[in-house]
Each structure stands twice: as structure tokens, then as C-alpha cells.
Amino acid sequence: MASPFFVMANFAQVLYFITNVITVVLLRFSDTKVQVVINVEYGTLFCLLCIPFTLVEGLMGFCIGLLLANLVRFVTAVAFGYHTALYGKR
């Protein structure tokens, strides 16, 4: 019965792939440490959110944790992108 998870899990993956495209563009216009920061933050959030949410809520908790981690990753990448566009490479 995976249908309740379909939309949430797919949206999380769409955010993940969109953020990958954004980080590739960021590599061209900003320092490489920006990508390291984004990925370390994502890995940390993934572990801190997905593991406890999965233990509490099962598969739905994992989907929620994954969606939140990918949403923060997306917002961080967009924020770095705007900062780079406004202030240039630092």
C-alpha cells in the first residue's frame, strides 16, 4: 500500500534533482566549498530527521523526514545562488 506515500516521496525526489541542477550551476559561479556546505548540511539533516521520524512513524515518517531534508537543501542552494548573483564569488 504505497499510494499514500507516492506524492510526498516523489516531491522529495523532485526537490533533490532540482537542487542537484542548481548546485551544478553554483559550481560555475561560486566557490566549491558552497557545494560541500550544502551536501554536509543535507547529510546531517537526513540522518537527524529520517532516522527518528522512521522509528516513530514508519515509512510515512521517513517520507516526511526526506521531504524536510530536501526542502532545506533546496532553500539553502537557492539562498547561496541569490547571494552569489547579488554579491559575486566570495
Secondary structure, DSSP 8 states (H G I E B T S, - for coil): --HHHHHHHHHHHHHHHHHHHHHHHHHHHS-HHHHHHHHHHHHHHHHHHHHHHHHHHTHHHHHHHHHHHHHHHHHHHHHHHHHHHHH---
